[in-house]
Amino acid sequence: MNGAALCLAGDAALLALAVAGAPTSARPLGRPLVYGGSLVLSLALLAVAAEALLFGGPGASLVLPLGLPWVGARFSLDALSAFFLVVVNLSAAAASLYALGYGRHEHDPQRVLPFFPAFLAGMNLVLVAADAYTFLLSWEFMSLASWALVMAHHRDGQNARAGYVYLVMASFGTFALLIAFALLAGLDGHFAFEAIRAAPPAATVAILALVAALVGAGSKAGLAPLHVWLPLAHPAAPSHVSALMSGAMTKVAVYAFIRIAFDLAGPPDWRFSIPVLVVGAASGLIGVLQALMDADLKRVLAYSTIENIGLIFVGLGLAYAFRASGLDAAAALAMTAALLHVFNHALFKSLLFFGSGAVLTATGERRLNRLGGLLNRMPATGLFMLVGAAAISALPPLNGFVSEWMILQAVLLSPALPQWTLKILAPAVGASVALTAALAAACFVRAFGIPFLGRPRSDAAAKAEEVDRISLAAMGGLALLCLIFGIFPGQAIDALRAAVDQAIGAHMPTQSSIAWLSIEPVAASRSSYNGLLVALFIALSAIMAATIIHRFATAALRRAPAWDCGFPDPAPNTQYSAESFSQPVRRVFGRIAFTPEERIDMPRPGETRAAYFDLRLGDRIWTTGYLPILKVVERAATLLNHLQFLTIRQYLSVVFGALVALLVVLASWP
Amino acid sequence: MKGLAFDVSHLLAGGLVLLSFVQLYQNRLYALLNVYSLQAFVLALSVAWQAFVQDESHLYVTAFIAFLFKAIVVPTALHRVIVQLGIQRDVENVVGVGPTMLAGLALVALAEVVMLRIAGDADVLAREDLAFALSVVLLGLLMMVVRRNAVSMVVGFMSLENGLILAAAGAKGMPLVVEISVAFSVLVALVVIGVFLFRISETFATVDAEALDSFRDGRR
């Protein structure tokens, strides 16, 4: 039986589970049934996809007599789909396992359980679809299922608005993709991917289609300036769904972009790499700056997703530029780096969202300034969050370092490009990637330090309890994977070979045969990295430091109050807060993307009232890019609204007038 | 025979258009109904003539249906509606008779031009039939637009339906099923509109459709 058929069978089983989840969701049986079933099916799909990625030859395909009459519903499982299926189903399996424990605290299970497997099935279907109609249908299904999950807690705060903005932006993105596919299909309507591949569009049409694809896939992935829905919608969903939306669904959008730009749109044109690089670098910077400013743990993680998607698109833009100039080895490196970052980000972002869900369960709080000292109360969650934070900050020996390092290695190859525009642009993009990585580290020092270190800033944080073992197992498994893929990057790079081959037509040299687990992306003389060595060094130096301190430090241990500058104040609010930590960055970079407004209300000497510090952050992109559009739409809607209140005769006259006008056009058509 | 066939069908279809014009300036409901009844009778004749010319016996059935329902049943029913509602008074024209007639002329000219353009190379008999049918449809719509009274709107709608049947009969090989369904749809529309009229008059004590709007205005 071929892989595509197996994948479809898995998706059908997930949909059946979604249907079965509807009536049982209110009962205690529903949660283990749905999440257990999702776990088993995701693992099965993961096995099918991994088999296809590692050992699969040419893609298996399948045509079902559904969909458009002359196209049918086509599905295929090639290496590129298989890689993304691995990413999605690994995240899905982890999320299902986590939800077996976490879902216990869900107060509206019937709003989550039926949609969760449907969402998984939607993502899987997008990845195996092999014609434009099936692709867009699955894409829309995925969007709607995730929208239903975002609206699960629709009575809380801003969630209804988040769902609305998400719905509008998702429709806009699908519309852009529709245009992209229409342009690719041409006038004859070759909607099957095979037919598009066989007859690629003309160069100018292809550029238009690529821009539409960048807009459509980019709005789903969260590229600036189309990212506004993402930090609203991702945190609004239950945490395991947030993890899937950030870890997996944004990757499905990356897949859509790769599929169109590298597979369907014909021979590459180097000029298209400019918008990809610029938008990627801008998303990275804007995402990480927003993440640094925000005071809500889950929103910080959502903004960080924008940053990582930006890095991935920088890698893709480089791969596109290299491929357009025939530098296949460099293109393969950039593409491998981007795909590896896709995989790594799915791992650590899921881990971090699970951790934030655990914090939410334990304390009922997402605001950083109400947390603190959780490492003492939740040591295991704290450790796993620390691993995730270190991985996303690109610290060796974890996996995040490998892919970001490889992206920078690809940037270093850019002087080989023949176009002067790109020769100048690529290093600038590289600099902004470096800045982004540094700011990301600062961001996650803050996102980990404020909630887990220091003293509790609220009663809820002081009384937090460790979460259940199943949730911990899911987080622990992901943390372990982060470490494994950091130490064995060569094996991961070699596993991506088939997918990169399909997108670029070339692949990186084999890495797993190099001694001592080193990787050498270009040549040994240029640069190499050994995760094992770094891990051993870190472990050895840590053990040595601990031994020295315990062995040789003075035994006369004395506990005393810390020096408090002569100001003995026991209130935990005097600690560093989330805002104070980000203040230097806000002062330096804040005015670029935000309109920060700090107001200090200081009582005069002698007054006994409290002083206040009020910080408001406005989003420049929202006020300059979106509000004018909103105003125009509102005005047009008000004008059109009059059409709803015509008299019967006026309605008849409108119909009559339209008919006569059409007939006149018909009569006078040249 | 060909010349005669064409002349007679031209005469009958032209008669339909003429009667549509006659409807446009009727300002009494009974007179309007009588003209409508006459138009339906001419329609039945025209369809029967088509049946004879095309040698299609099922068109005789269509002609009979048109005669029975459109010339007798529907006008009688509307007559009773008018009597029951007690509205045997003048019809108010919204636009004056002169401009209405001029607009009607323009519409007929438009229909002719359109048909010449899109069916210039078709059979002359079918083309002229279609042009007259389109004229009748447009005049029926015009009637619905310029009248305020709901009963005359209904008559305009029925007159529009006459145009459709003329077109259906003129096209060769149109199956009987279609025509029967068209006839029944008109009947259903009559029933619905009848009920609708009674509801309006019960609620607002008038069949002036503007009353509905004034009611909705209050909720704007």
Boltz contact constraints between the chains, C-beta under 6 A:
constraints:
  - contact:
      token1: [A, 645]
      token2: [B, 220]
      max_distance: 6.0
  - contact:
      token1: [A, 647]
      token2: [B, 213]
      max_distance: 6.0
  - contact:
      token1: [A, 648]
      token2: [B, 209]
      max_distance: 6.0
  - contact:
      token1: [A, 652]
      token2: [B, 144]
      max_distance: 6.0
  - contact:
      token1: [A, 652]
      token2: [B, 145]
      max_distance: 6.0
  - contact:
      token1: [A, 653]
      token2: [B, 145]
      max_distance: 6.0
  - contact:
      token1: [A, 656]
      token2: [B, 141]
      max_distance: 6.0
  - contact:
      token1: [A, 656]
      token2: [B, 145]
      max_distance: 6.0
  - contact:
      token1: [A, 663]
      token2: [B, 110]
      max_distance: 6.0
  - contact:
      token1: [A, 663]
      token2: [B, 114]
      max_distance: 6.0
  - contact:
      token1: [A, 666]
      token2: [B, 114]
      max_distance: 6.0
  - contact:
      token1: [A, 667]
      token2: [B, 113]
      max_distance: 6.0
  - contact:
      token1: [A, 667]
      token2: [B, 114]
      max_distance: 6.0
  - contact:
      token1: [A, 667]
      token2: [B, 117]
      max_distance: 6.0
